[in-house]
Amino acid sequence: MDELGARLRADALLEGDFVLRSGKRSSWYLDKYRFETQPDLLGPLGERLAAAVREFEPGAARIAGPALGAVALAASASLASGLPFVIVRERAKEYGTANRLEGPFEAGELVCLLEDVVTSGGALGEAVAALREAGLVVRNAVCVVDREEGGADALARMGVRLRSLYRAGELAPSAKTAANPHG
């Protein structure tokens, strides 16, 4: 475990009884707001995500981040990489421009999607669909933590490869047995 991962574990890993967005129960939870609101964690995460974008999607014209959770990460990675970013709303707003995607872009551009924590991949899949509907190209997504509970497979079925800075088994030693009681 590197220093950044150790900090994530120390500052954001909670143990208890949690219901995840997917509806599953878990004995651990990585509280993204405990790392996305702290400059001493957000800055290095932005740098690490920017490096991952350069490595896995070097032709990306911009970064995309679903609201609300990945906006701070996308902004931090944008500052570190110099790439502009778009925000993917859960649904189009009902006032003003009525946009689902916020920030300028051109149809046909290649984007790299960022996310905080991926479990089943449902929220990220919805963001991929919204980006593609707007004419953007999405082939890769990078998350801070993959809970290793099917998200990568769900995205692969959409033609998107999930890359992660950390896997659940690295940050939460009980994660593997919590996600799969048989090993």
N, C-alpha and C positions, 0 to 999 in steps of 0.2 A: 504494500500500500504506500503510495507516494504521500507527500506532505499535504497536498490539496485534498486528496481523498480522506486522509486522517482528520482534517479539519471539518469536512462535510459530515463525517461520521460523528465527531465529537459535538458539533454545533447543531446538526439538523436531524439526526436519527433519533426517533422516539420509539419506545416500546410500550405496548399496551394492547388494547382492543380497538381496531380502527375499521371503518367501512370505507372502501376505496371508491373512486368514481365509477369503476366497473361494476360495483355492487358486491364485490368479493370482500370477505373479512380478512384482516391481516393482523399479526401480532407485532408488526413494526410498520413505521411510516416515516418517510423522509419528507420533512416539512420544508418545501421549497422556499417558503417565505423567510425561513431562518437563514438561507444562504443567498437568496436573491435581493435581500434588503441590506446586506452587510457589504460595504465597499471592499473590505479586505478579502472577501470571498468572491464577490461578483466580478471584480477586476480580473483576478487570475482565471476565473471560469470563462470570462469573455475572451481572454487571450487563448485559452485552451480550445474553446469552440472555434475561434477564428482560424487557428492552426488546423483543426479538423476539417473545416470548410475548404481551406487551401489544399489539404491532402486528398480529401475524398470527392470534392466537386470543384476542381481548380478552374473550370470555366464558368462558375456561377457569376451572374451579373448582379445578384443581390441575395440577401438572406430573408427568410420569412419566419415569423414567430406567432403562434396562436395566442390570442388574448385569453386570459390575463396573465397566466403563468409564465409564458416565454417572452413577454415583451421586454422585461429588464435584461434577460439573457441576450436577446436579439440586439438590443441597443448597445450592450457592452461589447458583443462580438463585432458589431458594425463599427464602433469606435476603434477597436483593435485591428480590424481588417481594412477599413476604409470602404467597405462595401455598403451601399444603402440597404435599408430593410423595409419590408412591408409587414403590417400587422393584419392577422387574419381574425376577424370577429367571428363569434359563434354564429351570429346571424346578422343580416344587413340591418343597419340602424334604421329607425323609422322616421328620421328627421334629417334636415340638412341635405347632404349629398346622397344619403341612403346607401352608402358603400358597405360592402362586406369586407373588402380589402382596403386598408388605409395606407397611403403613401403612393407616390407615382411609380409606374412600371409600364413596360411595353409588352404586349402579347408576344409570345415566342421566347421570352427571356428564360434562361435557366436559373432556377433558385435552389438554394439549399435550405431545407426546413429545420428549424431548431426547436427543441422541446426540453422541458425540465425532467420529468419522470414519466416513463412509459410503462404501462402495465399491459392492458389488452390491445392497445393501439387504436382504440375507438376515436378518441379526440384527435389524434394525429391523422387518422384516416379521413375524418371530416375536413380537416385543414387541407389535406392533399386534394380532395375533391373540389373544394372551393378555389384553390389556386389553379387547378387544371381547367375548371369551368371559366375562369377569367383569361385563359389562354397561356398560362405560364407552364413551364416544363419542370417537373419535380421527379428526380431519380434517387436522391439521397436525403436522409434525415439524420441529424445528429442530436442525441439526447445526453443530458448529464448522467442520468441513471436509467438503465434498463432493468426493470424488476424481473425480467426473464419469465414472464407469465403469458407469452403468446403474442406480444406486440410486434416483434420482429417478423413472425410468420404472417400476421395479418397484413402488415405493410408490404411484405414480399408478394402477397397475392395481388397487390395493387401496382406492382412493378417498382416499389420503392425499397431501397436497402437501408436498414437502420444501423447506424453506428453509435456506439456509446462511449462516453469517457470512462464510465464505471459500470460494472454489473452488480446486481443485488448481492450476489455471493461474496463479492469483495468488500462491500460496505457493511452488510448485515450478516454476520456469521450464521445466524439462525434462518436467514432468508431461504436458502435452498430447501431446508426441511419444512419451513413454513409454507412455501409455495408447492412443494411436492413431498408429502409425508412419507413417501416410499424411497426417498433418497434424493 
